[in-house]
Amino acid sequence: MNKNFLDSAFLILALAAMPAAMAQGNAYDNPAATGEQVKSVIEVGTVNTSNYDATITLLETLRGPQAMQRLLAADPATRPLQPAYEYLIARIRFALEGRAVSDQGTFVLGSSTFQWVANAADFRQYDSVTATPPGPVLQGPVRAGETAEGWLVFAVEQHEGKPILTFDPASGGATGRGNIVFFKLY
C-alpha cells in the first residue's frame, strides 16, 4: 500500500472518531442538525469568572398544525398567529459542566429574548412570541454539573423552508466568551 492511501485511511478513521459537532465547525451556513451535540464555552461570574462547557442538543422540532396542537394542549387560550406565519416549537437539552472542581456557577436559561432566536434562511430575525410552550419549558437556572431539557416556542413564516435557531452564550448571566451556535429548525 502506498503512503497516501494509508494517510487518507488514517484521516478518515480519525474524523469518524471525533465527537459530534463542536462549535468550531458550527456556523450560520453549517448549522447543527437534530440530535447533534454542539459545545461552546460560557464564562459565568461577575467578580471571579470561570469558563464552563455548555453542550446543547436540538432534540426535536414540530411546526404548523402539529406545533399548534401541542401548544393548545399546554394552554387552550393559545391564539393563532397572523396570516402567513405558523408556530414552530423546539425541544432542547442544555448541559453545563465546570472545568474545575470548584466551579459552582449558574447559567440562567430563558432570561433574555435574545438567548434563543429563530432566524430565516437569509438571517432575518423573527419576532419572539408569547405562547406557553408544552412542558417542560426550557427556562430557569442550570448549575454546573446539571442538565436541563425543555421546549421553546417561535413564529416563522409559513413559506420559510430552512429556519435557523441561534443561541447566544453572552446572555443568561454569562459575562462573555463562547461562540453563538446554530441549529437547523427543519
ABEGO torsion letter per residue (X at the ends): XBAAAAAAAAAAAAAAABBBBBAAABBAABBBBBGBBBBBBBBBEAABBBBBBBBBBBABBBBEAAAAAAAAAABAABBBBBBGBBBBBBBBBBBBBBABAABABBBBBGABAAABBBBBAAGBBBBBBBBBBBOBBBBEBBBBGBBBBBBBBBBBBAABABBBBBBBAABGGBAEEEBBBBBBAX
